[in-house]
């Protein structure tokens, strides 16, 4: 306390330093995200930690100056005089503009490098068309030619999501993958991801899209490549059977439309 009273600026620096160390330790201990389930998750989590480490000292410095100013320069209750005119300090202004500019520029470059890396196209990528509508997600696998209400992906195989919406604005988000993007009417947005962990993870709409927004949740199953191939083969088989049944129904309908009134197929003399 004597140090704070005799040399307030030194005391302010020491308190800020301690608060910064404690703050950085605290934000790094907190588990901000769910399990990492994609190859991009580690890089994104590291970027987030770097942003936190850079943000804590700035926050502490600003709050320390504000608190010190309130305590050291507060006026007496009966003091109604104007404050003394103060001329700007050019050197100080240059410092507090230059340092944040350098920090923000470096962080922006780092973020761009991470984004460019995780958005790079990969060979043999699985294309999945995602459609959002109030209040559900649906998926189409154009290469295999079938639709699904469940998103199933193969571990370690790159995936490219082509995301659309059938009505209003939605946001396709898989927290375990650390990637999300808007589903915008009339526009196809894309994100790329490579699942790296077998399991079942949440698919969430992260954009307020109506009264049922909170119920617009689905899941993605990441399975082994062999399990995925078996699942896809079964879905294709079902789709082929459905197509055959639909074709047969269309043929019967066409035959019935061309028959005379009262005619019953297979009955001699028709309907009499």
Secondary structure, DSSP 8 states (H G I E B T S, - for coil): -HHHHH-HHHHHHHHHHHHHHHHHHHHHHS--S----BTTHHHHHHHHHHHHHHHHHHHHHHHHHHHHHHHHS---TT-----------HHHHHHHHHHHHHHHHHHHHHHHHHHHHHTS--TT-EEEEEEEETTEEEEEETTTTEEESSEEEETT-EEEEEEEESSS-EEEEETTTTEEEEE-TT--EEEEEEB-S-EEEEEEE-S--STTGGG-EEEEEEE-HHHHHHHHHHHHHHHHHHHHHHHHHHHHHHHHHHS-TT--TTSTTTT-
